Amino acid sequence: MTDRDNTTHVGTRRLVVDRSACAGHGLCYGRSPQVVDCDDSGYPVLLHELLELDEHIAAAEEAVAVCPERALTLESA
C-alpha cells in the first residue's frame, strides 16, 4: 500500500486562473506552492490540472482566499 492509498479524497476539483483579472501580486504561489508556481513575469502557473488529493485542494482553497483580485476560483471537476 502506498501513501497515496492512505490519502483521503474529497472529490476532484479544478483550480482556475482568470489571467485578465490577475495583477501578479504573487500571494497565491507564495501561500500555496504545492499547486501554484509563477512564470517569469510573476503570474501564476498551475502545477496540477486537476486536484484530487485533499492536501492539494486545501492548498488551492488557501490560494483562492488570499487573492486580492479574486482571479482564482476552485470548481468541481
C-alpha positions, 0 to 999 in steps of 0.5 A, a space after each residue: 500500500 502506498 501513501 497515496 492509498 492512505 490519502 483521503 479524497 474529497 472529490 476532484 476539483 479544478 483550480 482556475 486562473 482568470 489571467 485578465 483579472 490577475 495583477 501578479 501580486 504573487 500571494 497565491 504561489 507564495 501561500 500555496 506552492 504545492 499547486 501554484 508556481 509563477 512564470 517569469 513575469 510573476 503570474 501564476 502557473 498551475 502545477 496540477 490540472 486537476 486536484 484530487 488529493 485533499 492536501 492539494 485542494 486545501 492548498 488551492 482553497 488557501 490560494 483562492 482566499 488570499 487573492 486580492 483580485 479574486 482571479 482564482 476560483 476552485 470548481 468541481 471537476 
